[in-house]
Amino acid sequence: MVQELGETREPMAADAIKYIEDFVSKMKHEKKPFYVVYCARENQLIPGQIRQTVKAYREKPPALLGVLVWYVDNSLGIMEFKPELSAPWDIPTNPLLLSDRSEDQFVRIMERGKQVLTA
């Protein structure tokens, strides 16, 4: 049986987003802004199973390879993905979801992605 491109990635991405949204929903009582850091990796105890981890941090985290980061401010109703702190440069993205507005582009991340692809 041949696996199609995105067959696994799309449901895993949807599951990750729901996991993060549920976490943020449980943090609605937080008055101070915070960052949500998400990562996933294979469960060492159960091979083939993915273990997801999400944590909240008051301080802005550094950019780390293999994590996704959101900024949350419940008092302002903000939950904003922070691509400049997230570093999954090798994850393909649907071009229809990309913006061509200059204010949505992060040159530093694009340059790092080029370095990874040409390495």
N, CA, C and O atoms as a DFTB+ gen file, in Angstrom:
476 C
 N C O
     1  1       0.845      -1.185       0.000
     2  2       0.000       0.000       0.000
     3  2       0.889       1.246       0.000
     4  3       1.726       1.409       0.888
     5  1       0.717       2.104      -0.966
     6  2       1.510       3.319      -1.107
     7  2       0.861       4.444      -0.302
     8  3      -0.352       4.648      -0.344
     9  1       1.699       5.159       0.422
    10  2       1.201       6.290       1.195
    11  2       1.263       7.549       0.338
    12  3       2.264       7.801      -0.334
    13  1       0.205       8.328       0.364
    14  2       0.141       9.579      -0.384
    15  2       0.810      10.699       0.403
    16  3       0.834      10.680       1.634
    17  1       1.359      11.682      -0.327
    18  2       1.969      12.842       0.300
    19  2       0.944      13.562       1.172
    20  3      -0.139      13.911       0.701
    21  1       1.280      13.781       2.426
    22  2       0.394      14.483       3.349
    23  2      -0.611      13.594       4.060
    24  3      -1.335      14.059       4.940
    25  1      -0.663      12.320       3.689
    26  2      -1.644      11.402       4.270
    27  2      -1.507      11.299       5.792
    28  3      -2.511      11.236       6.502
    29  1      -0.302      11.283       6.278
    30  2      -0.059      11.221       7.718
    31  2       0.092      12.616       8.302
    32  3      -0.422      12.903       9.383
    33  1       0.797      13.481       7.587
    34  2       1.095      14.817       8.094
    35  2      -0.159      15.633       8.382
    36  3      -0.240      16.284       9.423
    37  1      -1.135      15.610       7.482
    38  2      -2.330      16.444       7.652
    39  2      -3.113      16.085       8.918
    40  3      -3.436      16.984       9.695
    41  1      -3.431      14.806       9.158
    42  2      -4.141      14.487      10.406
    43  2      -3.293      14.754      11.653
    44  3      -3.822      15.156      12.690
    45  1      -1.977      14.531      11.552
    46  2      -1.109      14.805      12.702
    47  2      -1.077      16.298      13.010
    48  3      -1.091      16.692      14.176
    49  1      -1.033      17.120      11.981
    50  2      -1.033      18.580      12.174
    51  2      -2.348      19.032      12.799
    52  3      -2.352      19.859      13.710
    53  1      -3.462      18.494      12.311
    54  2      -4.770      18.856      12.873
    55  2      -4.850      18.442      14.339
    56  3      -5.379      19.183      15.168
    57  1      -4.327      17.266      14.658
    58  2      -4.309      16.789      16.041
    59  2      -3.445      17.690      16.923
    60  3      -3.812      17.990      18.059
    61  1      -2.303      18.118      16.397
    62  2      -1.412      19.002      17.159
    63  2      -2.096      20.336      17.450
    64  3      -2.022      20.842      18.570
    65  1      -2.757      20.899      16.451
    66  2      -3.440      22.187      16.647
    67  2      -4.544      22.045      17.693
    68  3      -4.687      22.910      18.557
    69  1      -5.316      20.978      17.626
    70  2      -6.373      20.762      18.630
    71  2      -5.762      20.623      20.027
    72  3      -6.290      21.167      20.997
    73  1      -4.661      19.902      20.123
    74  2      -3.964      19.713      21.401
    75  2      -3.549      21.075      21.982
    76  3      -3.719      21.329      23.174
    77  1      -3.011      21.932      21.131
    78  2      -2.557      23.261      21.555
    79  2      -3.749      24.136      21.933
    80  3      -3.715      24.819      22.957
    81  1      -4.794      24.123      21.123
    82  2      -5.985      24.931      21.420
    83  2      -6.630      24.492      22.735
    84  3      -7.076      25.332      23.517
    85  1      -6.683      23.186      22.982
    86  2      -7.231      22.690      24.254
    87  2      -6.388      23.170      25.433
    88  3      -6.924      23.553      26.472
    89  1      -5.061      23.145      25.262
    90  2      -4.158      23.617      26.311
    91  2      -4.409      25.103      26.593
    92  3      -4.536      25.500      27.751
    93  1      -4.479      25.912      25.552
    94  2      -4.702      27.352      25.710
    95  2      -6.065      27.607      26.351
    96  3      -6.206      28.509      27.177
    97  1      -7.057      26.821      25.976
    98  2      -8.392      26.964      26.567
    99  2      -8.352      26.717      28.078
   100  3      -9.037      27.401      28.839
   101  1      -7.559      25.750      28.505
   102  2      -7.423      25.464      29.942
   103  2      -6.669      26.569      30.672
   104  3      -6.745      26.670      31.896
   105  1      -5.941      27.396      29.924
   106  2      -5.156      28.488      30.506
   107  2      -5.901      29.833      30.439
   108  3      -5.288      30.879      30.653
   109  1      -7.204      29.822      30.146
   110  2      -7.973      31.064      29.993
   111  2      -7.947      31.950      31.236
   112  3      -8.118      33.165      31.133
   113  1      -7.737      31.363      32.391
   114  2      -7.710      32.130      33.633
   115  2      -6.452      32.986      33.777
   116  3      -6.414      33.890      34.612
   117  1      -5.430      32.713      32.978
   118  2      -4.159      33.445      33.076
   119  2      -4.343      34.884      32.597
   120  3      -4.780      35.127      31.472
   121  1      -4.007      35.815      33.455
   122  2      -4.142      37.243      33.115
   123  2      -2.905      37.771      32.393
   124  3      -3.007      38.626      31.513
   125  1      -1.741      37.257      32.772
   126  2      -0.496      37.731      32.161
   127  2      -0.238      36.986      30.851
   128  3      -0.566      35.806      30.733
   129  1       0.349      37.672      29.866
   130  2       0.693      37.006      28.604
   131  2       1.700      35.877      28.824
   132  3       2.482      35.898      29.775
   133  1       1.662      34.903      27.934
   134  2       2.595      33.781      28.017
   135  2       2.842      33.210      26.620
   136  3       2.126      33.513      25.666
   137  1       3.862      32.387      26.535
   138  2       4.197      31.688      25.291
   139  2       3.873      30.213      25.459
   140  3       4.083      29.642      26.529
   141  1       3.365      29.604      24.411
   142  2       3.098      28.175      24.395
   143  2       4.122      27.529      23.468
   144  3       4.258      27.921      22.309
   145  1       4.835      26.540      23.987
   146  2       5.844      25.824      23.211
   147  2       5.369      24.383      23.044
   148  3       5.052      23.706      24.022
   149  1       5.323      23.925      21.795
   150  2       4.851      22.582      21.459
   151  2       5.969      21.796      20.779
   152  3       6.688      22.322      19.929
   153  1       6.101      20.546      21.161
   154  2       7.001      19.651      20.435
   155  2       6.405      18.248      20.451
   156  3       5.567      17.928      21.294
   157  1       6.840      17.430      19.526
   158  2       6.373      16.046      19.440
   159  2       7.551      15.174      19.032
   160  3       8.411      15.592      18.257
   161  1       7.577      13.965      19.560
   162  2       8.621      13.010      19.201
   163  2       8.106      11.603      19.474
   164  3       7.068      11.417      20.109
   165  1       8.839      10.634      18.990
   166  2       8.423       9.255      19.189
   167  2       8.507       8.889      20.675
   168  3       9.472       9.231      21.359
   169  1       7.496       8.201      21.149
   170  2       7.461       7.725      22.522
   171  2       8.505       6.628      22.684
   172  3       8.451       5.615      21.985
   173  1       9.446       6.814      23.589
   174  2      10.525       5.849      23.795
   175  2      10.013       4.531      24.384
   176  3      10.637       3.487      24.200
   177  1       8.882       4.577      25.088
   178  2       8.322       3.370      25.694
   179  2       7.433       2.584      24.731
   180  3       7.293       1.367      24.858
   181  1       6.830       3.289      23.763
   182  2       5.942       2.639      22.797
   183  2       6.371       3.063      21.389
   184  3       5.872       4.058      20.864
   185  1       7.290       2.317      20.778
   186  2       7.762       2.667      19.420
   187  2       6.598       2.797      18.436
   188  3       5.651       2.010      18.454
   189  1       6.697       3.806      17.584
   190  2       5.641       4.058      16.597
   191  2       4.572       5.014      17.089
   192  3       3.759       5.488      16.296
   193  1       4.555       5.305      18.377
   194  2       3.583       6.241      18.928
   195  2       4.251       7.601      19.115
   196  3       5.399       7.683      19.551
   197  1       3.524       8.663      18.784
   198  2       4.042      10.026      18.925
   199  2       3.597      10.594      20.271
   200  3       2.428      10.506      20.649
   201  1       4.545      11.167      20.971
   202  2       4.275      11.809      22.261
   203  2       4.325      13.319      22.074
   204  3       5.336      13.861      21.629
   205  1       3.232      13.997      22.414
   206  2       3.158      15.453      22.285
   207  2       3.383      16.102      23.649
   208  3       2.937      15.597      24.679
   209  1       4.081      17.225      23.629
   210  2       4.308      17.983      24.852
   211  2       4.028      19.450      24.567
   212  3       4.430      19.981      23.531
   213  1       3.345      20.089      25.480
   214  2       3.073      21.516      25.369
   215  2       3.260      22.136      26.750
   216  3       2.803      21.595      27.757
   217  1       3.938      23.278      26.777
   218  2       4.200      23.969      28.043
   219  2       4.014      25.471      27.847
   220  3       4.166      25.999      26.745
   221  1       3.685      26.136      28.939
   222  2       3.546      27.591      28.937
   223  2       4.763      28.206      29.613
   224  3       5.266      27.692      30.612
   225  1       5.224      29.313      29.050
   226  2       6.371      30.043      29.595
   227  2       6.031      31.531      29.636
   228  3       5.438      32.067      28.700
   229  1       6.407      32.185      30.715
   230  2       6.205      33.641      30.827
   231  2       7.208      34.403      29.967
   232  3       6.870      35.411      29.347
   233  1       8.436      33.912      29.938
   234  2       9.488      34.578      29.175
   235  2       9.475      34.106      27.722
   236  3       9.099      32.972      27.427
   237  1       9.884      34.977      26.840
   238  2       9.985      34.632      25.422
   239  2      11.064      33.555      25.254
   240  3      12.214      33.761      25.643
   241  1      10.692      32.410      24.676
   242  2      11.682      31.345      24.516
   243  2      12.618      31.631      23.338
   244  3      12.271      32.398      22.440
   245  1      13.787      31.022      23.343
   246  2      14.676      31.164      22.177
   247  2      14.140      30.304      21.033
   248  3      13.363      29.377      21.263
   249  1      14.550      30.607      19.813
   250  2      14.184      29.776      18.674
   251  2      14.904      28.438      18.811
   252  3      16.126      28.396      18.953
   253  1      14.148      27.356      18.769
   254  2      14.715      26.021      18.898
   255  2      14.252      25.147      17.746
   256  3      13.104      25.238      17.313
   257  1      15.121      24.324      17.262
   258  2      14.777      23.417      16.184
   259  2      13.754      22.394      16.666
   260  3      13.918      21.797      17.730
   261  1      12.710      22.197      15.890
   262  2      11.728      21.161      16.187
   263  2      10.607      21.568      17.119
   264  3       9.900      20.698      17.626
   265  1      10.411      22.872      17.372
   266  2       9.306      23.309      18.223
   267  2       8.430      24.306      17.462
   268  3       8.861      24.938      16.497
   269  1       7.203      24.422      17.927
   270  2       6.277      25.438      17.436
   271  2       5.922      26.321      18.615
   272  3       5.740      25.828      19.728
   273  1       5.821      27.630      18.383
   274  2       5.608      28.578      19.476
   275  2       4.449      29.523      19.146
   276  3       4.325      30.011      18.023
   277  1       3.605      29.769      20.155
   278  2       2.525      30.737      20.058
   279  2       2.655      31.738      21.200
   280  3       3.143      31.401      22.279
   281  1       2.218      32.961      20.958
   282  2       2.126      33.989      21.996
   283  2       0.647      34.113      22.345
   284  3      -0.195      34.215      21.454
   285  1       0.327      34.103      23.644
   286  2      -1.063      34.180      24.091
   287  2      -1.207      35.310      25.099
   288  3      -0.446      35.406      26.062
   289  1      -2.203      36.167      24.859
   290  2      -2.567      37.212      25.811
   291  2      -4.082      37.154      25.947
   292  3      -4.807      37.709      25.122
   293  1      -4.554      36.484      26.987
   294  2      -5.988      36.289      27.171
   295  2      -6.738      37.602      27.361
   296  3      -7.880      37.728      26.919
   297  1      -6.113      38.579      28.012
   298  2      -6.796      39.857      28.262
   299  2      -7.110      40.590      26.953
   300  3      -8.071      41.357      26.885
   301  1      -6.300      40.355      25.916
   302  2      -6.532      40.981      24.610
   303  2      -7.134      40.007      23.593
   304  3      -7.415      40.385      22.455
   305  1      -7.326      38.771      24.003
   306  2      -7.880      37.767      23.097
   307  2      -6.928      37.375      21.973
   308  3      -7.362      37.106      20.853
   309  1      -5.626      37.342      22.272
   310  2      -4.614      37.052      21.251
   311  2      -4.054      35.643      21.435
   312  3      -3.661      35.256      22.535
   313  1      -4.026      34.890      20.346
   314  2      -3.278      33.623      20.269
   315  2      -2.609      33.673      18.902
   316  3      -3.240      33.429      17.873
   317  1      -1.322      33.993      18.913
   318  2      -0.608      34.279      17.666
   319  2       0.574      33.339      17.472
   320  3       1.453      33.243      18.329
   321  1       0.586      32.648      16.339
   322  2       1.718      31.783      16.006
   323  2       2.950      32.650      15.779
   324  3       2.867      33.687      15.122
   325  1       4.092      32.229      16.320
   326  2       5.336      32.992      16.216
   327  2       6.329      32.232      15.339
   328  3       7.146      31.471      15.857
   329  1       6.273      32.422      14.029
   330  2       7.180      31.687      13.139
   331  2       8.648      32.009      13.375
   332  3       9.510      31.174      13.102
   333  1       8.948      33.195      13.875
   334  2      10.351      33.551      14.106
   335  2      10.956      32.775      15.282
   336  3      12.178      32.713      15.416
   337  1      10.110      32.184      16.132
   338  2      10.589      31.364      17.249
   339  2      10.422      29.871      16.975
   340  3      10.971      29.035      17.693
   341  1       9.671      29.549      15.948
   342  2       9.406      28.159      15.587
   343  2      10.398      27.730      14.520
   344  3      10.779      28.525      13.660
   345  1      10.810      26.487      14.577
   346  2      11.867      26.088      13.657
   347  2      11.676      24.711      13.016
   348  3      12.569      23.869      13.112
   349  1      10.561      24.465      12.381
   350  2      10.452      23.223      11.606
   351  2      10.660      23.535      10.119
   352  3       9.738      23.373       9.320
   353  1      11.860      23.979       9.747
   354  2      12.098      24.474       8.390
   355  2      11.843      23.441       7.310
   356  3      11.632      23.799       6.152
   357  1      11.860      22.182       7.666
   358  2      11.710      21.151       6.647
   359  2      10.271      20.728       6.413
   360  3      10.029      19.815       5.624
   361  1       9.309      21.360       7.072
   362  2       7.910      20.963       6.914
   363  2       7.317      21.662       5.691
   364  3       7.289      22.892       5.641
   365  1       6.837      20.890       4.694
   366  2       6.232      21.501       3.509
   367  2       4.939      22.224       3.884
   368  3       4.203      21.778       4.765
   369  1       4.673      23.322       3.219
   370  2       3.478      24.108       3.475
   371  2       2.684      24.262       2.190
   372  3       3.257      24.456       1.118
   373  1       1.373      24.175       2.297
   374  2       0.499      24.372       1.147
   375  2       0.659      25.813       0.657
   376  3       0.394      26.747       1.414
   377  1       1.090      26.016      -0.603
   378  2       1.303      27.383      -1.112
   379  2       0.049      28.255      -1.049
   380  3       0.161      29.478      -0.971
   381  1      -1.138      27.657      -1.080
   382  2      -2.377      28.431      -0.998
   383  2      -2.556      29.085       0.373
   384  3      -3.314      30.045       0.512
   385  1      -1.854      28.562       1.385
   386  2      -1.965      29.108       2.735
   387  2      -0.937      30.203       3.011
   388  3      -0.989      30.855       4.053
   389  1      -0.009      30.403       2.085
   390  2       1.067      31.371       2.290
   391  2       0.636      32.777       1.879
   392  3      -0.169      32.947       0.963
   393  1       1.165      33.751       2.547
   394  2       0.876      35.148       2.249
   395  2       2.004      35.734       1.407
   396  3       3.161      35.338       1.547
   397  1       1.665      36.668       0.544
   398  2       2.710      37.370      -0.203
   399  2       2.881      38.800       0.308
   400  3       3.562      39.611      -0.320
   401  1       2.261      39.105       1.449
   402  2       2.399      40.431       2.057
   403  2       3.731      40.511       2.781
   404  3       4.093      39.595       3.519
   405  1       4.459      41.592       2.577
   406  2       5.796      41.729       3.172
   407  2       5.753      41.700       4.698
   408  3       6.697      41.213       5.320
   409  1       4.693      42.202       5.315
   410  2       4.620      42.215       6.775
   411  2       4.436      40.810       7.364
   412  3       4.606      40.624       8.569
   413  1       4.095      39.829       6.537
   414  2       3.943      38.445       6.989
   415  2       5.208      37.620       6.778
   416  3       5.231      36.441       7.130
   417  1       6.237      38.195       6.224
   418  2       7.452      37.459       5.903
   419  2       8.529      37.700       6.966
   420  3       8.677      38.806       7.486
   421  1       9.259      36.656       7.265
   422  2      10.343      36.729       8.224
   423  2      11.621      36.340       7.499
   424  3      11.900      35.159       7.292
   425  1      12.387      37.343       7.119
   426  2      13.585      37.132       6.307
   427  2      14.565      36.192       6.988
   428  3      15.160      35.336       6.332
   429  1      14.742      36.340       8.297
   430  2      15.691      35.489       9.019
   431  2      15.317      34.013       8.893
   432  3      16.189      33.164       8.709
   433  1      14.032      33.709       8.991
   434  2      13.589      32.318       8.881
   435  2      13.741      31.826       7.447
   436  3      14.139      30.681       7.229
   437  1      13.431      32.667       6.471
   438  2      13.593      32.257       5.071
   439  2      15.059      31.959       4.768
   440  3      15.369      30.975       4.097
   441  1      15.950      32.798       5.257
   442  2      17.382      32.577       5.027
   443  2      17.851      31.285       5.692
   444  3      18.627      30.528       5.110
   445  1      17.379      31.037       6.914
   446  2      17.770      29.801       7.596
   447  2      17.231      28.575       6.835
   448  3      17.919      27.561       6.717
   449  1      16.025      28.678       6.333
   450  2      15.463      27.581       5.528
   451  2      16.294      27.308       4.291
   452  3      16.513      26.151       3.930
   453  1      16.757      28.362       3.639
   454  2      17.619      28.185       2.459
   455  2      18.927      27.483       2.843
   456  3      19.416      26.622       2.113
   457  1      19.482      27.864       3.995
   458  2      20.731      27.236       4.461
   459  2      20.524      25.741       4.704
   460  3      21.369      24.921       4.346
   461  1      19.397      25.402       5.313
   462  2      19.113      23.996       5.600
   463  2      18.926      23.208       4.306
   464  3      19.418      22.086       4.183
   465  1      18.220      23.792       3.346
   466  2      17.957      23.101       2.093
   467  2      19.203      22.922       1.231
   468  3      19.307      21.947       0.486
   469  1      20.145      23.855       1.327
   470  2      21.345      23.771       0.496
   471  2      22.509      23.103       1.209
   472  3      23.577      22.939       0.619
   473  1      22.327      22.718       2.456
   474  2      23.412      22.080       3.227
   475  2      23.642      20.640       2.769
   476  3      24.513      19.953       3.304
